[in-house]
Amino acid sequence: MLISAIGDCVQLLNATLARVLAAGFNIDLTRTSSVLCKLRQYSYGGIIGVVLTCDWLSVIDQYLVTSRSARLRQLSTMKLAYRVSFGVIIFWALHSIPFFFFTNI
């Protein structure tokens, strides 16, 4: 849940800051900088994927923790949670790489 909350905050700040600069001050950096345009699209794709996946994983973890089966309860460990979280972040970071190649101003 912590990773999901951090991702939501980053996404909110990213979207809000871009809209405030574009609408309020007529400064749209994504129209002038190709790198910022690509980075913005990369972060949208990657962060949303991480947030949604972590939300689903927290539901699965709650099921494992509250299960009647001792075998299923033993599957919910911090070590496994860290490994899965790291894997999810790596997966979505790699999944969003095409945004760098196929996004243009």
C-alpha positions as CSV (number, residue, x, y, z in Angstrom):
1,M,0.0,0.0,0.0
2,L,2.9,2.4,0.7
3,I,4.2,2.0,-2.9
4,S,0.8,2.6,-4.2
5,A,0.3,5.7,-2.1
6,I,3.7,7.1,-3.2
7,G,2.9,6.4,-6.8
8,D,-0.5,8.1,-6.5
9,C,1.1,11.2,-5.0
10,V,3.8,11.4,-7.7
11,Q,1.2,10.9,-10.4
12,L,-1.0,13.7,-8.9
13,L,1.9,16.1,-8.6
14,N,3.1,15.3,-12.1
15,A,-0.4,15.9,-13.6
16,T,-1.3,18.9,-11.5
17,L,2.0,20.7,-12.0
18,A,1.9,20.2,-15.7
19,R,-1.7,21.5,-16.0
20,V,-1.1,24.5,-13.7
21,L,2.0,25.6,-15.7
22,A,0.2,25.0,-19.0
23,A,-3.2,26.6,-18.2
24,G,-2.2,29.2,-15.6
25,F,1.1,30.5,-16.8
26,N,1.1,29.4,-20.5
27,I,4.2,27.4,-20.0
28,D,4.1,24.0,-21.5
29,L,7.5,22.4,-21.2
30,T,6.4,19.2,-22.9
31,R,5.8,21.1,-26.2
32,T,9.3,22.5,-26.2
33,S,11.4,19.7,-24.7
34,S,11.4,16.3,-26.3
35,V,13.0,14.7,-23.3
36,L,10.4,16.1,-20.9
37,C,7.6,14.9,-23.2
38,K,9.0,11.4,-23.3
39,L,9.7,11.4,-19.6
40,R,6.1,12.5,-18.8
41,Q,4.6,9.7,-21.0
42,Y,7.1,7.2,-19.5
43,S,6.1,8.1,-15.9
44,Y,2.4,8.0,-16.7
45,G,2.6,4.5,-18.1
46,G,5.0,3.1,-15.5
47,I,3.5,4.7,-12.4
48,I,-0.1,3.8,-13.2
49,G,0.9,0.2,-13.8
50,V,2.8,0.0,-10.5
51,V,0.0,1.6,-8.6
52,L,-2.7,-0.7,-10.0
53,T,-0.5,-3.8,-9.6
54,C,0.3,-3.0,-6.0
55,D,-3.4,-2.4,-5.2
56,W,-4.2,-5.9,-6.6
57,L,-1.3,-7.4,-4.7
58,S,-2.5,-5.9,-1.4
59,V,-5.9,-7.6,-2.0
60,I,-4.1,-10.9,-2.5
61,D,-2.1,-10.3,0.6
62,Q,-5.2,-9.6,2.7
63,Y,-6.7,-12.8,1.4
64,L,-3.6,-14.8,2.4
65,V,-3.4,-13.2,5.8
66,T,-7.0,-13.8,6.7
67,S,-7.2,-17.3,5.2
68,R,-8.2,-20.3,7.4
69,S,-5.4,-22.4,6.0
70,A,-2.1,-22.1,7.8
71,R,-0.3,-23.0,4.6
72,L,-1.7,-19.9,2.9
73,R,-1.0,-17.6,5.8
74,Q,2.6,-18.7,5.7
75,L,2.9,-17.3,2.1
76,S,2.5,-13.8,3.4
77,T,5.9,-12.7,4.5
78,M,7.8,-9.4,4.3
79,K,10.6,-11.0,2.4
80,L,8.3,-12.1,-0.3
81,A,6.5,-8.7,-0.3
82,Y,9.8,-6.9,-0.9
83,R,10.8,-9.2,-3.7
84,V,7.4,-9.0,-5.4
85,S,7.4,-5.2,-5.0
86,F,10.8,-4.9,-6.5
87,G,9.8,-7.2,-9.4
88,V,6.7,-5.2,-10.1
89,I,8.6,-1.9,-10.3
90,I,11.2,-3.4,-12.6
91,F,8.5,-5.0,-14.8
92,W,6.6,-1.7,-15.3
93,A,9.8,0.3,-15.7
94,L,10.8,-2.1,-18.6
95,H,7.3,-2.2,-19.9
96,S,7.3,1.6,-20.3
97,I,10.5,1.9,-22.2
98,P,8.8,2.1,-25.7
99,F,7.5,5.5,-24.7
100,F,11.0,6.8,-25.0
101,F,11.2,5.6,-28.6
102,F,7.7,6.2,-30.0
103,T,6.7,9.5,-28.3
104,N,7.3,12.7,-30.1
105,I,6.3,16.3,-29.5
